[in-house]
Amino acid sequence: MQTAKEIARQLIERLPDTATFDDIVYEFYVRQKIQSGLTAVSEGRTISHEEARKRLLGNAD
């Protein structure tokens, strides 16, 4: 399993030389959010599409 430092290093290496600090922070943010989502899925912390619709839209069809 890769460490956070290894993942960060790879992420930075993939960015263009013109990347700004904001670009780097954004990439870290997106990577962290994706990882959080994957962890939630593996732990079974998900809801169905229909349940999400109900929560967002109420009982409107």
A tleap script that builds the chain and sets N, CA, C and O, in Angstrom:
source leaprc.protein.ff14SB
mol = sequence {
  NMET GLN THR ALA LYS GLU ILE ALA ARG GLN
  LEU ILE GLU ARG LEU PRO ASP THR ALA THR
  PHE ASP ASP ILE VAL TYR GLU PHE TYR VAL
  ARG GLN LYS ILE GLN SER GLY LEU THR ALA
  VAL SER GLU GLY ARG THR ILE SER HIE GLU
  GLU ALA ARG LYS ARG LEU LEU GLY ASN ALA
  CASP
}
set mol.1.N position { 0.846 -1.186 0.000 }
set mol.1.CA position { 0.000 0.000 0.000 }
set mol.1.C position { 0.889 1.245 0.000 }
set mol.1.O position { 1.860 1.336 0.752 }
set mol.2.N position { 0.543 2.175 -0.837 }
set mol.2.CA position { 1.312 3.409 -0.932 }
set mol.2.C position { 1.043 4.315 0.262 }
set mol.2.O position { -0.068 4.356 0.791 }
set mol.3.N position { 2.061 5.027 0.671 }
set mol.3.CA position { 1.885 6.016 1.732 }
set mol.3.C position { 1.325 7.297 1.132 }
set mol.3.O position { 1.371 7.505 -0.080 }
set mol.4.N position { 0.800 8.149 1.997 }
set mol.4.CA position { 0.276 9.443 1.545 }
set mol.4.C position { 1.390 10.251 0.880 }
set mol.4.O position { 1.152 10.944 -0.109 }
set mol.5.N position { 2.587 10.164 1.415 }
set mol.5.CA position { 3.716 10.907 0.860 }
set mol.5.C position { 4.044 10.426 -0.552 }
set mol.5.O position { 4.338 11.239 -1.429 }
set mol.6.N position { 3.997 9.122 -0.779 }
set mol.6.CA position { 4.258 8.588 -2.123 }
set mol.6.C position { 3.187 9.024 -3.108 }
set mol.6.O position { 3.490 9.394 -4.243 }
set mol.7.N position { 1.944 8.979 -2.674 }
set mol.7.CA position { 0.839 9.412 -3.535 }
set mol.7.C position { 0.979 10.893 -3.865 }
set mol.7.O position { 0.791 11.293 -5.014 }
set mol.8.N position { 1.311 11.716 -2.857 }
set mol.8.CA position { 1.484 13.155 -3.068 }
set mol.8.C position { 2.611 13.422 -4.060 }
set mol.8.O position { 2.478 14.263 -4.949 }
set mol.9.N position { 3.704 12.714 -3.906 }
set mol.9.CA position { 4.845 12.893 -4.808 }
set mol.9.C position { 4.458 12.552 -6.248 }
set mol.9.O position { 4.808 13.285 -7.173 }
set mol.10.N position { 3.744 11.452 -6.442 }
set mol.10.CA position { 3.312 11.060 -7.785 }
set mol.10.C position { 2.349 12.084 -8.376 }
set mol.10.O position { 2.433 12.417 -9.558 }
set mol.11.N position { 1.438 12.577 -7.546 }
set mol.11.CA position { 0.476 13.568 -8.004 }
set mol.11.C position { 1.204 14.824 -8.492 }
set mol.11.O position { 0.894 15.352 -9.560 }
set mol.12.N position { 2.161 15.291 -7.712 }
set mol.12.CA position { 2.907 16.500 -8.083 }
set mol.12.C position { 3.709 16.268 -9.353 }
set mol.12.O position { 3.788 17.154 -10.204 }
set mol.13.N position { 4.298 15.106 -9.490 }
set mol.13.CA position { 5.098 14.809 -10.682 }
set mol.13.C position { 4.254 14.816 -11.957 }
set mol.13.O position { 4.763 15.132 -13.032 }
set mol.14.N position { 2.976 14.473 -11.848 }
set mol.14.CA position { 2.099 14.457 -13.025 }
set mol.14.C position { 1.646 15.850 -13.449 }
set mol.14.O position { 1.200 16.036 -14.581 }
set mol.15.N position { 1.755 16.827 -12.558 }
set mol.15.CA position { 1.325 18.190 -12.885 }
set mol.15.C position { 2.364 18.874 -13.777 }
set mol.15.O position { 3.551 18.553 -13.721 }
set mol.16.N position { 1.905 19.814 -14.595 }
set mol.16.CA position { 2.859 20.553 -15.428 }
set mol.16.C position { 3.757 21.448 -14.575 }
set mol.16.O position { 3.403 21.803 -13.451 }
set mol.17.N position { 4.905 21.805 -15.111 }
set mol.17.CA position { 5.844 22.669 -14.387 }
set mol.17.C position { 5.244 24.037 -14.080 }
set mol.17.O position { 5.725 24.743 -13.194 }
set mol.18.N position { 4.216 24.404 -14.797 }
set mol.18.CA position { 3.574 25.706 -14.595 }
set mol.18.C position { 2.481 25.667 -13.524 }
set mol.18.O position { 1.812 26.674 -13.290 }
set mol.19.N position { 2.294 24.517 -12.874 }
set mol.19.CA position { 1.249 24.386 -11.859 }
set mol.19.C position { 1.495 25.363 -10.711 }
set mol.19.O position { 2.630 25.586 -10.291 }
set mol.20.N position { 0.417 25.927 -10.225 }
set mol.20.CA position { 0.494 26.860 -9.097 }
set mol.20.C position { 0.231 26.102 -7.793 }
set mol.20.O position { -0.168 24.937 -7.816 }
set mol.21.N position { 0.455 26.765 -6.663 }
set mol.21.CA position { 0.117 26.160 -5.382 }
set mol.21.C position { -1.375 25.839 -5.330 }
set mol.21.O position { -1.769 24.807 -4.788 }
set mol.22.N position { -2.204 26.719 -5.891 }
set mol.22.CA position { -3.647 26.461 -5.924 }
set mol.22.C position { -3.956 25.192 -6.711 }
set mol.22.O position { -4.813 24.407 -6.305 }
set mol.23.N position { -3.270 24.984 -7.829 }
set mol.23.CA position { -3.452 23.762 -8.621 }
set mol.23.C position { -3.105 22.529 -7.794 }
set mol.23.O position { -3.826 21.532 -7.817 }
set mol.24.N position { -2.008 22.605 -7.073 }
set mol.24.CA position { -1.554 21.473 -6.262 }
set mol.24.C position { -2.546 21.186 -5.148 }
set mol.24.O position { -2.911 20.032 -4.925 }
set mol.25.N position { -2.986 22.223 -4.448 }
set mol.25.CA position { -3.943 22.050 -3.358 }
set mol.25.C position { -5.245 21.467 -3.891 }
set mol.25.O position { -5.837 20.594 -3.256 }
set mol.26.N position { -5.693 21.935 -5.039 }
set mol.26.CA position { -6.918 21.413 -5.642 }
set mol.26.C position { -6.770 19.920 -5.942 }
set mol.26.O position { -7.668 19.135 -5.635 }
set mol.27.N position { -5.663 19.533 -6.528 }
set mol.27.CA position { -5.436 18.126 -6.844 }
set mol.27.C position { -5.427 17.273 -5.583 }
set mol.27.O position { -5.989 16.178 -5.574 }
set mol.28.N position { -4.800 17.758 -4.524 }
set mol.28.CA position { -4.811 17.042 -3.247 }
set mol.28.C position { -6.233 16.908 -2.720 }
set mol.28.O position { -6.628 15.844 -2.245 }
set mol.29.N position { -6.999 17.993 -2.806 }
set mol.29.CA position { -8.386 17.993 -2.334 }
set mol.29.C position { -9.215 16.947 -3.080 }
set mol.29.O position { -9.929 16.156 -2.464 }
set mol.30.N position { -9.114 16.950 -4.406 }
set mol.30.CA position { -9.884 16.005 -5.216 }
set mol.30.C position { -9.464 14.576 -4.887 }
set mol.30.O position { -10.315 13.701 -4.730 }
set mol.31.N position { -8.174 14.338 -4.784 }
set mol.31.CA position { -7.667 12.993 -4.468 }
set mol.31.C position { -8.191 12.523 -3.118 }
set mol.31.O position { -8.582 11.364 -2.972 }
set mol.32.N position { -8.202 13.410 -2.133 }
set mol.32.CA position { -8.677 13.055 -0.801 }
set mol.32.C position { -10.171 12.738 -0.826 }
set mol.32.O position { -10.615 11.794 -0.173 }
set mol.33.N position { -10.944 13.517 -1.571 }
set mol.33.CA position { -12.383 13.284 -1.655 }
set mol.33.C position { -12.680 11.949 -2.339 }
set mol.33.O position { -13.580 11.222 -1.919 }
set mol.34.N position { -11.932 11.630 -3.386 }
set mol.34.CA position { -12.108 10.348 -4.066 }
set mol.34.C position { -11.783 9.208 -3.104 }
set mol.34.O position { -12.528 8.231 -3.023 }
set mol.35.N position { -10.682 9.331 -2.382 }
set mol.35.CA position { -10.297 8.298 -1.427 }
set mol.35.C position { -11.350 8.128 -0.338 }
set mol.35.O position { -11.645 7.004 0.068 }
set mol.36.N position { -11.912 9.222 0.134 }
set mol.36.CA position { -12.972 9.146 1.148 }
set mol.36.C position { -14.191 8.398 0.610 }
set mol.36.O position { -14.803 7.598 1.319 }
set mol.37.N position { -14.531 8.663 -0.638 }
set mol.37.CA position { -15.658 7.976 -1.261 }
set mol.37.C position { -15.406 6.490 -1.426 }
set mol.37.O position { -16.289 5.673 -1.167 }
set mol.38.N position { -14.215 6.141 -1.854 }
set mol.38.CA position { -13.873 4.723 -2.012 }
set mol.38.C position { -13.886 4.002 -0.665 }
set mol.38.O position { -14.315 2.852 -0.578 }
set mol.39.N position { -13.424 4.668 0.369 }
set mol.39.CA position { -13.449 4.087 1.713 }
set mol.39.C position { -14.885 3.879 2.168 }
set mol.39.O position { -15.214 2.838 2.737 }
set mol.40.N position { -15.737 4.857 1.921 }
set mol.40.CA position { -17.145 4.740 2.294 }
set mol.40.C position { -17.787 3.545 1.591 }
set mol.40.O position { -18.548 2.800 2.209 }
set mol.41.N position { -17.492 3.361 0.330 }
set mol.41.CA position { -18.054 2.236 -0.421 }
set mol.41.C position { -17.570 0.917 0.167 }
set mol.41.O position { -18.364 0.000 0.374 }
set mol.42.N position { -16.281 0.818 0.436 }
set mol.42.CA position { -15.741 -0.440 0.959 }
set mol.42.C position { -16.275 -0.752 2.354 }
set mol.42.O position { -16.312 -1.916 2.755 }
set mol.43.N position { -16.688 0.270 3.094 }
set mol.43.CA position { -17.253 0.071 4.429 }
set mol.43.C position { -18.775 -0.061 4.403 }
set mol.43.O position { -19.404 -0.224 5.449 }
set mol.44.N position { -19.362 0.008 3.214 }
set mol.44.CA position { -20.803 -0.142 3.084 }
set mol.44.C position { -21.596 1.085 3.489 }
set mol.44.O position { -22.798 0.996 3.737 }
set mol.45.N position { -20.934 2.225 3.556 }
set mol.45.CA position { -21.624 3.474 3.939 }
set mol.45.C position { -22.136 4.187 2.692 }
set mol.45.O position { -21.668 5.271 2.345 }
set mol.46.N position { -23.099 3.565 2.027 }
set mol.46.CA position { -23.670 4.136 0.807 }
set mol.46.C position { -25.191 4.045 0.874 }
set mol.46.O position { -25.749 3.341 1.715 }
set mol.47.N position { -25.840 4.761 -0.019 }
set mol.47.CA position { -27.292 4.660 -0.156 }
set mol.47.C position { -27.598 4.455 -1.632 }
set mol.47.O position { -26.771 4.753 -2.494 }
set mol.48.N position { -28.775 3.952 -1.912 }
set mol.48.CA position { -29.174 3.713 -3.294 }
set mol.48.C position { -29.468 5.045 -4.001 }
set mol.48.O position { -29.651 6.082 -3.365 }
set mol.49.N position { -29.507 4.978 -5.311 }
set mol.49.CA position { -29.839 6.157 -6.109 }
set mol.49.C position { -31.241 6.650 -5.740 }
set mol.49.O position { -31.473 7.851 -5.601 }
set mol.50.N position { -32.154 5.719 -5.589 }
set mol.50.CA position { -33.540 6.089 -5.253 }
set mol.50.C position { -33.611 6.774 -3.891 }
set mol.50.O position { -34.344 7.748 -3.724 }
set mol.51.N position { -32.853 6.270 -2.917 }
set mol.51.CA position { -32.846 6.894 -1.591 }
set mol.51.C position { -32.257 8.302 -1.669 }
set mol.51.O position { -32.742 9.215 -1.001 }
set mol.52.N position { -31.223 8.481 -2.473 }
set mol.52.CA position { -30.631 9.811 -2.647 }
set mol.52.C position { -31.651 10.776 -3.253 }
set mol.52.O position { -31.757 11.922 -2.819 }
set mol.53.N position { -32.400 10.310 -4.258 }
set mol.53.CA position { -33.444 11.151 -4.872 }
set mol.53.C position { -34.479 11.576 -3.824 }
set mol.53.O position { -34.875 12.740 -3.763 }
set mol.54.N position { -34.906 10.619 -3.008 }
set mol.54.CA position { -35.893 10.928 -1.984 }
set mol.54.C position { -35.369 11.973 -1.004 }
set mol.54.O position { -36.082 12.907 -0.636 }
set mol.55.N position { -34.128 11.806 -0.591 }
set mol.55.CA position { -33.544 12.751 0.365 }
set mol.55.C position { -33.385 14.142 -0.235 }
set mol.55.O position { -33.601 15.144 0.446 }
set mol.56.N position { -33.009 14.205 -1.506 }
set mol.56.CA position { -32.785 15.489 -2.140 }
set mol.56.C position { -34.073 16.164 -2.599 }
set mol.56.O position { -34.210 17.385 -2.509 }
set mol.57.N position { -35.000 15.374 -3.083 }
set mol.57.CA position { -36.212 15.927 -3.679 }
set mol.57.C position { -37.459 15.742 -2.825 }
set mol.57.O position { -38.542 16.195 -3.195 }
set mol.58.N position { -37.309 15.084 -1.697 }
set mol.58.CA position { -38.491 14.774 -0.897 }
set mol.58.C position { -39.266 13.652 -1.566 }
set mol.58.O position { -38.667 12.808 -2.232 }
set mol.59.N position { -40.551 13.625 -1.408 }
set mol.59.CA position { -41.372 12.564 -2.003 }
set mol.59.C position { -41.903 12.959 -3.373 }
set mol.59.O position { -42.772 12.276 -3.914 }
set mol.60.N position { -41.400 14.044 -3.941 }
set mol.60.CA position { -41.856 14.471 -5.274 }
set mol.60.C position { -41.394 13.497 -6.316 }
set mol.60.O position { -40.254 13.034 -6.286 }
set mol.61.N position { -42.261 13.185 -7.230 }
set mol.61.CA position { -41.918 12.251 -8.323 }
set mol.61.C position { -41.642 12.975 -9.603 }
set mol.61.O position { -41.340 12.344 -10.616 }
savepdb mol mol.pdb
quit
